[in-house]
Amino acid sequence: HTILMLAALAVRCPRALCGTLRAFSTDTVALSGLAFYARHGVLDAERTLGQKFVVDLHMHVPTSMTSQAAASDDVQDTVDYAAVFEQVRGVVQEGPTRNLIETVAHDVALGVLASQPRVVGVDVTVSKPHVALPVVLDCSSVTVRRRRDDL
Protein backbone atom coordinates (compact mmCIF):
# COMPACT_ATOMS: atom_id res chain seq x y z
CA HIS A 1 0.00 0.00 0.00
CA THR A 2 2.86 2.39 0.81
CA ILE A 3 4.33 2.05 -2.69
CA LEU A 4 0.97 2.76 -4.28
CA MET A 5 0.49 5.81 -2.07
CA LEU A 6 3.97 7.08 -2.95
CA ALA A 7 3.32 6.49 -6.66
CA ALA A 8 0.02 8.38 -6.45
CA LEU A 9 1.75 11.18 -4.58
CA ALA A 10 4.46 11.35 -7.26
CA VAL A 11 1.86 11.92 -9.95
CA ARG A 12 0.40 14.86 -8.01
CA CYS A 13 3.55 16.25 -6.39
CA PRO A 14 7.02 14.96 -7.38
CA ARG A 15 8.76 17.12 -4.74
CA ALA A 16 6.73 15.53 -1.97
CA LEU A 17 7.84 12.10 -3.15
CA CYS A 18 11.49 13.11 -3.00
CA GLY A 19 11.04 14.40 0.54
CA THR A 20 9.26 11.23 1.60
CA LEU A 21 11.92 8.96 0.13
CA ARG A 22 14.67 11.04 1.70
CA ALA A 23 13.02 10.59 5.09
CA PHE A 24 13.21 6.81 4.64
CA SER A 25 16.89 6.80 3.66
CA THR A 26 18.18 7.66 7.14
CA ASP A 27 17.74 6.19 10.59
CA THR A 28 18.27 7.93 13.90
CA VAL A 29 20.70 7.07 16.67
CA ALA A 30 19.78 9.00 19.81
CA LEU A 31 21.58 9.81 23.03
CA SER A 32 19.20 11.44 25.48
CA GLY A 33 19.61 13.09 28.84
CA LEU A 34 23.37 13.69 28.81
CA ALA A 35 23.78 15.87 31.91
CA PHE A 36 26.72 18.19 32.57
CA TYR A 37 27.61 20.86 35.08
CA ALA A 38 28.94 23.96 33.32
CA ARG A 39 29.19 27.75 33.52
CA HIS A 40 27.34 29.03 30.46
CA GLY A 41 24.98 31.99 30.64
CA VAL A 42 24.60 35.74 30.37
CA LEU A 43 24.37 36.47 34.10
CA ASP A 44 27.45 36.70 36.31
CA ALA A 45 25.88 34.26 38.78
CA GLU A 46 25.46 31.64 36.02
CA ARG A 47 29.11 31.96 35.09
CA THR A 48 30.32 31.97 38.70
CA LEU A 49 28.11 29.29 40.26
CA GLY A 50 27.45 27.18 37.19
CA GLN A 51 24.43 24.97 36.63
CA LYS A 52 23.16 21.77 35.09
CA PHE A 53 22.78 21.47 31.30
CA VAL A 54 21.09 18.54 29.58
CA VAL A 55 21.86 17.54 25.99
CA ASP A 56 19.77 15.33 23.70
CA LEU A 57 21.18 14.20 20.36
CA HIS A 58 19.42 12.67 17.39
CA MET A 59 22.08 11.62 14.90
CA HIS A 60 20.86 10.82 11.40
CA VAL A 61 22.76 8.00 9.74
CA PRO A 62 22.29 6.15 6.45
CA THR A 63 19.83 3.27 6.69
CA SER A 64 22.51 1.11 5.11
CA MET A 65 24.72 1.72 8.17
CA THR A 66 22.12 0.61 10.71
CA SER A 67 21.21 -2.35 8.50
CA GLN A 68 24.87 -3.39 8.35
CA ALA A 69 25.24 -2.94 12.12
CA ALA A 70 22.10 -5.00 12.73
CA ALA A 71 23.31 -7.77 10.41
CA SER A 72 26.83 -7.91 11.84
CA ASP A 73 25.86 -7.12 15.45
CA ASP A 74 29.28 -5.45 15.62
CA VAL A 75 29.82 -2.15 17.42
CA GLN A 76 32.40 -1.18 14.78
CA ASP A 77 29.56 -0.85 12.26
CA THR A 78 27.69 1.90 14.09
CA VAL A 79 28.21 5.30 15.72
CA ASP A 80 30.72 5.30 18.57
CA TYR A 81 28.52 6.39 21.50
CA ALA A 82 31.47 6.81 23.88
CA ALA A 83 33.29 9.07 21.42
CA VAL A 84 30.13 11.13 20.90
CA PHE A 85 29.70 11.52 24.66
CA GLU A 86 33.30 12.72 24.99
CA GLN A 87 32.82 15.16 22.11
CA VAL A 88 29.72 16.60 23.76
CA ARG A 89 31.39 16.76 27.18
CA GLY A 90 34.35 18.53 25.60
CA VAL A 91 32.08 21.28 24.28
CA VAL A 92 29.60 21.64 27.14
CA GLN A 93 31.75 21.04 30.21
CA GLU A 94 35.31 21.71 29.13
CA GLY A 95 34.95 24.13 26.22
CA PRO A 96 34.83 27.90 26.39
CA THR A 97 32.09 29.53 28.43
CA ARG A 98 29.28 30.76 26.21
CA ASN A 99 26.56 33.33 26.81
CA LEU A 100 23.88 31.45 24.88
CA ILE A 101 22.77 27.84 24.77
CA GLU A 102 22.22 28.44 21.04
CA THR A 103 26.01 28.68 20.71
CA VAL A 104 26.55 25.57 22.83
CA ALA A 105 24.08 23.57 20.72
CA HIS A 106 25.66 24.78 17.47
CA ASP A 107 29.17 23.87 18.69
CA VAL A 108 27.99 20.42 19.80
CA ALA A 109 26.34 19.76 16.44
CA LEU A 110 29.39 20.76 14.40
CA GLY A 111 31.67 18.75 16.70
CA VAL A 112 29.59 15.60 16.29
CA LEU A 113 29.52 15.99 12.51
CA ALA A 114 33.28 16.60 12.39
CA SER A 115 34.13 13.62 14.61
CA GLN A 116 31.62 11.04 13.33
CA PRO A 117 31.90 10.49 9.58
CA ARG A 118 28.87 8.16 9.51
CA VAL A 119 26.55 10.87 10.85
CA VAL A 120 24.96 12.83 7.98
CA GLY A 121 22.90 15.15 10.17
CA VAL A 122 22.26 15.86 13.81
CA ASP A 123 19.58 17.53 15.91
CA VAL A 124 20.92 18.83 19.21
CA THR A 125 18.79 20.07 22.08
CA VAL A 126 20.50 21.86 24.96
CA SER A 127 18.30 22.46 28.00
CA LYS A 128 18.80 24.58 31.11
CA PRO A 129 16.63 23.13 33.87
CA HIS A 130 17.30 26.02 36.28
CA VAL A 131 16.55 29.20 34.39
CA ALA A 132 17.16 32.56 36.05
CA LEU A 133 13.74 34.01 35.18
CA PRO A 134 10.99 35.33 37.45
CA VAL A 135 8.52 32.72 36.16
CA VAL A 136 7.81 29.06 36.81
CA LEU A 137 8.93 26.75 34.00
CA ASP A 138 10.50 23.32 33.63
CA CYS A 139 13.47 24.49 31.58
CA SER A 140 14.58 26.56 28.66
CA SER A 141 15.97 24.78 25.64
CA VAL A 142 17.20 25.28 22.12
CA THR A 143 17.23 22.72 19.34
CA VAL A 144 19.48 23.15 16.33
CA ARG A 145 19.59 20.98 13.22
CA ARG A 146 22.83 20.74 11.29
CA ARG A 147 23.79 18.66 8.25
CA ARG A 148 27.15 17.53 6.99
CA ASP A 149 27.09 20.18 4.27
CA ASP A 150 26.94 22.83 7.05
CA LEU A 151 30.59 22.07 7.90
ZIVEN-V26993 format. One line per field, one symbol per residue. ss: DSSP state (a for helix, b for strand, c for the rest). phi: phi as a letter, one per 20 degrees, with the letter a starting at -180 (. if undefined). psi: psi as a letter, one per 30 degrees, with the letter a starting at -180 (. if undefined). Layout:
BEGIN
ss=???
phi=???
psi=???
END
This chain:
BEGIN
ss=caaaaaaaaaaacaaaaaaaaaaacbbbbbbbbbbbbbcccccaaaaaacbbbbbbbbbbbbaaaaaaaaaaccaaacccaaaaaaaaaaaaccccccccaaaaaaaaaaaaaaacccbbbbbbbbbbcccccccccccbbbbbbbbaaac
phi=.ffffffffffebgfffgfffffeecdcddccmfdcdbceqefgfffeemaeccddcceecggffffffffeldffecfegfffgfffgfffedfffdfdfgffffffgfffffecffeeabdcddddfdeececebfadbcddccdgfef
psi=eeeeeeeeeeeeieeeeeeeeeeffllkkkjkgjklklhklekeeefeellkkkkkkjkklkeeeeeeeeefhkffgakjeeeeeeeeeeeeefakklekfeeeeeeeeeeeeefjffkflkkkkkkjfikikhlklelklkkkkkleff.
END
